[in-house]
């Protein structure tokens, strides 16, 4: 299977990926799986500017980042972060008994919920603006 075009571009930009060889490979594989699952759900996947990629759910771009984290109890673990337009952030990490790859279903659920929440908020704001405009037009 050929890599997703976004993953292909990331391979050509190793400075955007984790430094360690193992985590760089894991990141590419994890993001490839995320891209495939996103497209099955008919979500668009784009290259990110600051983020590694952007997943568009219900017309809402959600940024996905992956970084390495050092700590006293581990050498280098992966951390995946999803950020939305409201600056909402969710984070998943490697743990001794659970790898980040096992969290993919939770990440996909979070993406769906964030996209819907942002869409609903955008639509409510548009309806409120429409009500304000119609009140101003009728002199209320």
C-alpha positions as CSV (number, residue, x, y, z in Angstrom):
1,X,0.0,0.0,0.0
2,X,1.3,3.4,-0.9
3,X,1.6,6.0,1.8
4,X,-0.9,8.8,2.1
5,X,0.4,12.0,0.2
6,X,0.6,13.9,3.5
7,X,2.8,11.1,5.0
8,X,4.9,11.1,1.8
9,X,5.6,14.9,2.3
10,X,6.4,14.4,6.0
11,X,9.0,11.7,5.1
12,X,10.7,14.4,3.1
13,X,10.8,16.8,6.1
14,X,12.5,14.7,8.9
15,X,13.1,17.9,11.0
16,X,9.3,18.0,11.6
17,X,9.3,14.5,13.1
18,X,10.6,13.1,16.4
19,X,14.4,12.8,16.5
20,X,14.8,9.2,17.4
21,X,14.7,6.7,14.5
22,X,12.2,4.4,16.3
23,X,9.8,7.2,17.2
24,X,10.1,8.8,13.7
25,X,9.0,5.5,12.1
26,X,6.3,5.0,14.7
27,X,5.0,8.5,14.1
28,X,4.8,8.0,10.3
29,X,3.0,4.6,10.8
30,X,0.6,6.1,13.4
31,X,-0.2,9.1,11.2
32,X,-0.7,6.8,8.1
33,X,-3.2,4.8,10.1
34,X,-4.9,8.0,11.2
35,X,-5.1,9.3,7.6
36,X,-6.6,6.0,6.4
37,X,-9.2,5.9,9.1
38,X,-10.1,9.6,8.6
39,X,-10.6,9.1,4.9
40,X,-12.9,6.1,5.6
41,X,-15.0,8.6,7.5
42,X,-14.9,11.0,4.6
43,X,-12.8,13.5,6.5
44,X,-10.2,15.5,4.6
45,X,-6.6,15.2,5.6
46,X,-4.2,18.0,4.7
47,X,-0.6,18.9,5.4
48,X,-0.3,21.2,8.4
49,X,1.8,24.3,8.7
50,X,2.7,24.1,12.4
51,X,1.0,20.8,13.0
52,X,2.1,17.6,11.2
53,X,-1.3,17.3,9.7
54,X,-4.8,18.8,9.7
55,X,-8.0,16.6,9.8
56,X,-11.1,18.4,8.6
57,X,-14.2,17.1,10.4
58,X,-17.6,18.7,9.6
59,X,-15.7,21.5,7.8
60,X,-13.6,22.2,11.0
61,X,-9.8,21.8,10.7
62,X,-8.3,20.0,13.7
63,X,-4.5,20.0,14.1
64,X,-2.6,16.9,14.9
65,X,0.9,17.1,16.4
66,X,3.3,14.3,17.6
67,X,6.3,14.9,19.8
68,X,8.8,13.0,21.9
69,X,8.8,13.5,25.6
70,X,11.6,12.5,28.1
71,X,11.0,11.6,31.7
72,X,12.4,9.8,34.7
73,X,10.4,6.6,34.0
74,X,10.9,6.4,30.3
75,X,13.6,7.2,27.7
76,X,11.5,8.8,24.9
77,X,7.7,8.4,24.6
78,X,5.4,9.7,22.0
79,X,2.7,12.2,22.7
80,X,-0.1,13.0,20.2
81,X,-1.9,16.3,20.6
82,X,-5.1,17.4,18.8
83,X,-5.9,21.1,18.9
84,X,-9.1,22.9,17.6
85,X,-10.0,26.4,16.6
86,X,-11.2,27.2,20.1
87,X,-7.8,26.3,21.5
88,X,-9.2,23.1,23.0
89,X,-6.4,20.5,23.4
90,X,-6.5,16.8,23.9
91,X,-3.4,14.7,24.5
92,X,-2.6,10.9,24.4
93,X,0.7,9.4,25.5
94,X,2.7,6.2,25.5
95,X,2.6,4.4,28.8
96,X,4.4,1.3,30.0
97,X,1.4,-0.9,29.4
98,X,-0.3,1.0,26.6
99,X,1.3,2.4,23.5
100,X,0.0,5.4,21.7
101,X,-1.0,3.3,18.7
102,X,-3.6,1.6,21.0
103,X,-5.2,5.0,21.5
104,X,-6.2,5.5,17.8
105,X,-9.9,4.7,18.3
106,X,-10.0,7.3,21.1
107,X,-8.3,9.9,18.9
108,X,-10.8,9.3,16.1
109,X,-13.7,9.6,18.5
110,X,-12.2,12.9,19.9
111,X,-11.8,14.2,16.3
112,X,-15.5,13.5,15.5
113,X,-16.7,15.1,18.7
114,X,-14.6,18.2,18.3
115,X,-15.7,18.6,14.7
116,X,-19.3,18.3,15.6
117,X,-19.0,20.7,18.6
118,X,-17.3,23.3,16.5
119,X,-19.8,23.0,13.7
120,X,-22.7,23.3,16.1
121,X,-21.1,26.3,17.7
122,X,-20.5,28.0,14.3
123,X,-24.1,27.3,13.3
124,X,-25.5,28.7,16.5
125,X,-23.5,31.8,16.1
126,X,-24.7,32.2,12.5
127,X,-28.4,31.8,13.7
128,X,-27.8,34.4,16.5
129,X,-26.3,36.8,14.0
130,X,-29.3,36.3,11.7
131,X,-31.7,37.1,14.5
132,X,-29.8,40.2,15.4
133,X,-29.7,41.3,11.8
134,X,-33.5,40.8,11.4
135,X,-34.2,42.6,14.6
136,X,-32.1,45.6,13.5
137,X,-33.8,45.6,10.1
138,X,-37.3,45.7,11.7
139,X,-36.3,48.3,14.3
140,X,-36.4,46.2,17.4
